[in-house]
Amino acid sequence: MTANRINYARQEIDQSDIEAVVQALQSDLLTQGPRIVEFEQSVANRCGGALATAVNSATSALHVACMALGLGPGDVLWTSPNTFVASANCALYCGASVDFVDVDPVTYNMSVGALAAKLATAEKNGSLPRIVVPVHFAGQPCDMEQIAALAKRYRFSVVEDASHAIGAQYKGEPVGNCRWSDIAIFSFHPVKIITTAEGGMLLTQNRDLHKRIQLLRSHGITRDAALMTNQSHGPWYYEQVALGYNYRITDVQAALGLSQLKRIDSFIERRRCIAARYDRELADLPLVFPQQAAYGNSAWHLYVVQIDSTKTPMTRTDFYHALYAAGIIVNVHYIPVHTQPYYQKLGFKWGDFPVAEAYYRHVVSLPMYAGLSEEEQTRVINVVRKILS
């Protein structure tokens, strides 16, 4: 981080993380070693016992999830427009189509009402989705029980994009337990709650799906005799039984993830304190603040505010540039996916999902990370107050 600048997010690395990585580097196995299995099991245990598979990114995890669920040409995947492009691109990787469901104006997550209405129309048109990917934006879970009820009625699979939400809770249970979904996805990118530098994970309660995920993560290759077509030639023998990818994570990355996981509760508690202080000390300003649904407990990956254009002539763009000029390096999450040039070539346009678009025009992500000090947050608060006064 540049001196005197405060970023919107950054990793929190301490000496224990460094020592864990050094130990992994000094071990016999840098990849496909025991730390990967230990990391998977540790995350699974935290998430209520779902079966876990670590991969090299959340994007890879989304791709594998779609492949494991059989998404292909002629199918369609629905997701939120308020997300990173990977939540939609995973369908295109499989030759399927993409559509979007507008967001709730309070949580900025996929609107259950909009989803229900769109499903009813799609049923009449014969265009129901094969997979729906609700995104737990900023760390706040979607209303998964209602989405699961719609999945049962309309017979689609559910993949939770929980990239922002490891450590979050839904109705008192950990996000990632897959009680209301087929697969859940975590991200371990440096700006997320915990990091493996780059990395992701898939969780599921379905053992057959878990086996399929593990196969697809590593070239579609197996040494399991039960899955082979031919008789083994010897202990060296393996067979490729599916078209998979090299989406493996390394032991070095898993070592970092294991070390980080030990501190996840303190990371999330610090994030919640930061959010509460923003709520308290910026409350009188012309901003719209993130609201928490009663059913969830956010992991607070992001703290997003919107310029309230009914109370100030300042635009989001002016606010953004003023913060930057003061050394507060904020960000915008997200440019609606359907407005990207690539997706406009597929037929989407501005105006298709008006709630997500209205949100985008006003939003800024303020600095939010576990290592943000009291003094740094004070500076952010003072700068925001000065700009908006």
C-alpha positions in Angstrom: 0.0 0.0 0.0 1.3 3.4 -1.0 2.3 5.6 2.0 -0.5 7.9 3.3 -3.1 6.1 1.2 -5.8 3.9 2.6 -7.1 1.2 0.2 -10.7 0.0 0.1 -9.3 -3.5 1.0 -6.1 -5.5 1.6 -4.9 -8.8 3.0 -4.0 -9.2 6.6 -0.7 -11.2 6.8 1.2 -11.8 10.1 4.3 -13.8 11.1 2.3 -17.0 11.7 1.1 -16.9 8.1 4.7 -16.4 6.9 6.0 -19.2 9.0 3.3 -21.5 7.8 4.2 -20.8 4.1 7.9 -21.2 4.8 7.2 -24.6 6.4 5.2 -25.7 3.3 8.0 -24.5 1.0 10.5 -26.6 3.0 8.4 -29.7 2.9 8.6 -32.5 0.4 5.3 -31.7 -1.4 4.5 -28.2 -2.8 1.4 -29.4 -4.5 -1.1 -32.2 -4.1 0.0 -32.6 -0.5 -1.5 -33.1 2.9 -2.1 -29.4 3.7 -4.8 -29.2 0.9 -6.8 -32.0 2.5 -6.4 -30.5 6.0 -7.5 -27.1 4.7 -10.5 -28.6 3.0 -11.5 -30.5 6.1 -11.0 -27.4 8.3 -13.3 -25.3 6.1 -15.8 -28.2 5.9 -15.9 -28.5 9.7 -16.5 -24.8 10.1 -19.4 -25.0 7.6 -21.3 -27.8 9.3 -19.7 -30.8 7.7 -20.2 -30.2 4.0 -17.8 -31.9 1.7 -15.1 -29.5 0.5 -12.8 -29.3 -2.6 -10.2 -26.6 -2.8 -9.3 -25.1 -6.2 -7.1 -22.3 -7.6 -9.8 -19.6 -7.7 -13.5 -19.0 -7.1 -13.8 -18.6 -10.9 -12.6 -22.1 -11.3 -14.9 -23.2 -8.6 -17.9 -21.7 -10.4 -16.9 -23.4 -13.6 -16.5 -26.8 -11.9 -19.8 -26.4 -10.2 -21.6 -25.8 -13.5 -19.8 -28.8 -15.1 -20.6 -31.0 -12.2 -24.3 -30.1 -12.4 -24.3 -31.0 -16.1 -24.8 -27.4 -17.5 -24.3 -27.4 -21.2 -25.5 -26.1 -24.6 -29.2 -25.4 -24.6 -29.3 -24.7 -20.9 -29.5 -21.3 -19.2 -28.0 -20.0 -15.9 -29.5 -17.1 -14.0 -27.6 -14.9 -11.6 -27.5 -11.4 -10.2 -26.4 -8.4 -12.3 -24.7 -7.0 -9.2 -21.7 -9.2 -9.1 -18.3 -9.8 -10.6 -18.4 -11.1 -14.2 -17.3 -14.6 -13.1 -20.7 -15.4 -11.7 -22.1 -15.2 -15.2 -19.1 -16.3 -17.3 -19.1 -19.8 -15.7 -22.2 -20.6 -17.8 -20.6 -19.4 -21.0 -17.6 -21.6 -20.3 -20.0 -24.6 -20.5 -21.7 -23.5 -23.7 -24.8 -22.5 -21.9 -26.7 -19.1 -21.9 -27.0 -16.5 -19.2 -29.8 -14.4 -17.9 -30.1 -12.1 -14.8 -32.6 -11.5 -12.0 -32.7 -7.9 -10.6 -31.7 -7.2 -7.1 -33.5 -6.2 -3.9 -33.2 -2.4 -3.3 -32.3 -2.9 0.4 -29.9 -5.8 0.4 -28.6 -5.6 -3.2 -28.9 -9.4 -3.4 -31.0 -11.2 -5.9 -34.6 -10.3 -5.3 -36.7 -13.3 -4.4 -39.8 -11.6 -5.6 -38.2 -10.8 -9.0 -36.9 -14.4 -9.2 -40.4 -15.9 -8.5 -42.0 -13.6 -11.1 -39.4 -14.4 -13.7 -39.7 -18.2 -13.0 -43.5 -18.1 -13.5 -43.0 -16.4 -16.9 -40.2 -18.8 -17.9 -42.4 -21.8 -17.0 -45.0 -20.6 -19.5 -42.4 -19.9 -22.1 -40.5 -23.2 -21.6 -37.3 -21.3 -20.7 -36.7 -22.3 -17.1 -33.1 -22.1 -15.9 -31.0 -25.2 -15.2 -29.0 -23.4 -12.5 -29.6 -20.3 -10.4 -26.5 -18.6 -8.8 -27.5 -16.2 -6.0 -24.6 -14.0 -4.9 -24.1 -13.2 -1.2 -23.1 -9.6 -2.0 -20.7 -7.8 0.4 -21.0 -10.8 2.8 -24.7 -10.7 3.4 -26.5 -14.0 2.6 -29.4 -14.1 0.2 -32.7 -15.5 1.5 -31.7 -19.1 0.7 -34.7 -20.9 2.2 -37.1 -19.0 -0.2 -34.8 -19.6 -3.1 -34.6 -23.3 -2.2 -38.4 -23.5 -2.2 -38.5 -22.1 -5.7 -35.8 -24.5 -6.8 -37.9 -27.4 -5.6 -41.0 -26.1 -7.4 -39.3 -25.3 -10.7 -36.6 -28.0 -10.6 -33.4 -26.0 -10.9 -30.1 -26.5 -9.1 -28.7 -23.8 -6.8 -25.1 -22.7 -6.6 -24.4 -20.2 -3.9 -21.8 -17.7 -4.9 -20.6 -17.1 -1.4 -17.3 -15.6 -2.5 -17.9 -12.7 -0.1 -19.4 -14.7 2.7 -17.2 -17.2 4.5 -17.9 -16.7 8.1 -21.4 -15.3 7.5 -24.5 -16.9 8.9 -28.0 -17.5 7.5 -30.7 -18.1 10.1 -28.1 -18.9 12.7 -26.3 -21.5 10.5 -22.9 -21.1 8.7 -23.0 -20.1 5.0 -21.5 -22.9 3.1 -23.3 -25.8 4.8 -25.4 -26.2 1.7 -28.6 -26.8 3.5 -30.5 -24.8 0.9 -28.3 -25.3 -2.1 -26.5 -28.0 -4.2 -23.1 -26.3 -4.1 -21.6 -23.3 -2.3 -18.5 -21.4 -3.5 -15.9 -19.4 -1.4 -13.2 -17.1 -2.6 -9.8 -16.7 -1.0 -8.6 -13.7 -3.1 -6.4 -11.3 -1.1 -9.3 -8.8 -0.6 -11.6 -11.5 0.8 -12.1 -12.4 4.5 -9.2 -14.9 4.5 -6.7 -15.4 1.7 -4.6 -18.1 0.0 -3.2 -15.5 -2.3 -5.5 -16.9 -5.0 -7.9 -19.7 -4.4 -11.4 -20.9 -4.0 -13.4 -23.8 -2.6 -16.6 -25.8 -3.5 -18.8 -27.3 -0.8 -21.6 -29.8 -1.1 -23.6 -32.3 0.9 -24.0 -34.6 -2.1 -21.3 -37.3 -2.1 -21.7 -38.2 -5.8 -21.5 -34.5 -6.7 -18.4 -34.2 -4.5 -16.7 -37.1 -6.3 -17.5 -35.4 -9.7 -16.1 -32.1 -8.5 -12.9 -33.7 -7.4 -12.5 -35.5 -10.7 -13.1 -32.3 -12.7 -10.6 -30.3 -10.6 -7.8 -32.5 -11.8 -8.0 -33.2 -15.5 -10.8 -35.8 -15.1 -8.1 -38.3 -14.1 -8.7 -41.0 -11.5 -6.8 -43.8 -9.8 -10.0 -45.2 -8.3 -10.4 -48.7 -9.7 -14.2 -48.4 -9.3 -14.3 -45.5 -11.8 -11.9 -47.1 -14.4 -12.9 -48.7 -17.7 -9.9 -51.1 -17.9 -8.0 -53.3 -15.5 -5.1 -51.6 -13.8 -1.7 -52.1 -15.4 0.0 -51.5 -12.0 0.3 -49.1 -9.1 1.3 -46.3 -11.5 -1.9 -46.6 -13.5 -4.5 -43.9 -13.9 -7.3 -43.2 -16.4 -8.9 -40.0 -17.7 -12.6 -40.7 -17.5 -13.9 -37.1 -18.0 -12.7 -33.8 -19.5 -11.4 -31.9 -16.5 -9.0 -29.0 -15.9 -6.0 -28.3 -13.9 -7.7 -26.3 -11.3 -5.7 -27.6 -8.3 -4.5 -25.4 -5.5 -1.0 -25.8 -4.0 0.1 -27.0 -0.6 1.8 -23.6 -0.2 -1.5 -21.8 -0.7 -3.3 -24.3 1.6 -0.8 -23.6 4.3 -1.6 -19.9 4.1 -5.3 -20.6 4.2 -5.0 -22.9 7.2 -3.1 -20.2 9.1 -5.6 -17.5 8.1 -8.6 -19.7 9.1 -7.4 -19.7 12.7 -8.0 -16.0 12.8 -11.2 -15.7 10.8 -13.4 -15.0 13.9 -11.2 -12.0 14.9 -11.2 -10.8 11.3 -15.0 -10.8 11.1 -15.4 -9.3 14.5 -13.1 -6.4 13.5 -15.0 -5.9 10.2 -18.3 -5.8 12.2 -16.8 -3.1 14.5 -15.7 -1.1 11.5 -19.2 -1.3 9.9 -20.9 -0.3 13.2 -18.6 2.7 13.5 -19.3 3.8 10.0 -23.0 3.4 10.7 -22.8 5.5 13.8 -20.4 8.3 12.8 -21.7 8.9 9.2 -25.4 8.6 10.1 -26.3 12.3 9.5 -24.7 12.5 6.1 -26.6 12.3 2.7 -25.8 8.6 2.3 -27.7 5.4 2.0 -26.2 2.8 4.2 -26.0 -1.0 3.9 -29.0 -2.6 5.6 -28.8 -6.1 7.2 -31.6 -8.5 6.7 -33.1 -10.0 9.9 -32.3 -13.6 8.7 -28.6 -13.0 8.1 -25.3 -12.1 9.8 -23.0 -10.6 7.3 -19.2 -11.3 7.0 -18.8 -7.7 5.9 -16.5 -8.2 3.0 -17.5 -4.8 1.7 -19.0 -1.6 3.2 -21.0 0.0 0.4 -22.7 3.4 0.7 -24.8 5.3 -1.9 -24.9 9.0 -2.5 -28.4 10.1 -1.6 -29.2 12.3 -4.6 -32.4 13.6 -3.0 -30.2 15.3 -0.2 -27.1 16.4 -2.0 -26.2 17.7 -5.5 -22.9 15.8 -5.3 -22.6 12.9 -7.7 -21.0 9.5 -7.1 -18.3 10.4 -9.6 -17.5 13.6 -7.7 -17.5 11.8 -4.4 -15.2 9.1 -5.7 -12.7 11.6 -7.1 -12.7 13.7 -4.0 -11.9 10.6 -1.8 -9.1 9.6 -4.2 -7.6 13.1 -4.0 -7.6 12.8 -0.3 -5.7 9.5 -0.4 -8.8 7.3 0.3 -8.6 4.7 -2.5 -12.2 3.6 -2.7 -13.8 1.3 -5.3 -17.2 0.6 -6.9 -19.0 -2.8 -6.6 -20.3 -3.6 -9.1 -20.7 -2.4 -12.7 -23.8 -4.4 -13.6 -22.6 -7.5 -15.6 -25.3 -7.1 -18.3 -23.9 -3.6 -19.2 -20.5 -4.9 -20.1 -19.8 -4.7 -23.8 -19.4 -8.5 -24.1 -22.8 -9.1 -22.6 -24.4 -6.3 -24.7 -23.2 -8.2 -27.7 -25.3 -11.1 -26.4 -28.4 -8.8 -26.4 -28.5 -7.2 -23.0 -28.8 -3.5 -22.6 -29.1 -0.6 -20.1 -32.6 -0.6 -18.7 -33.0 -4.4 -18.4 -32.4 -4.5 -14.7 -33.2 -1.0 -13.3 -32.7 -1.6 -9.6 -29.1 -2.9 -10.1 -28.5 0.0 -12.5 -29.8 2.7 -10.1 -27.7 1.2 -7.3 -24.6 1.2 -9.4 -25.0 4.9 -10.3 -24.7 6.0 -6.6 -22.5 3.4 -4.9 -19.0 3.6 -3.5 -17.2 1.0 -1.3 -15.4 2.6 1.6 -12.3 1.0 3.2 -13.2 -2.2 4.9 -10.6 -4.8 6.1 -9.5 -6.4 9.3 -6.2 -4.4 9.4 -7.9 -1.0 9.1 -6.8 0.8 12.3 -8.9 3.1 14.4 -6.7 6.0 13.3 -7.1 5.1 9.6 -10.9 4.8 10.0 -11.0 8.1 11.8 -9.2 9.6 8.8 -11.7 8.0 6.4 -14.6 9.3 8.4 -13.2 12.8 8.7 -12.6 13.0 4.9 -16.1 11.7 4.0 -17.6 14.2 6.4 -15.6 17.1 5.0 -16.4 16.2 1.4 -20.2 15.9 2.1 -20.4 18.9 4.3 
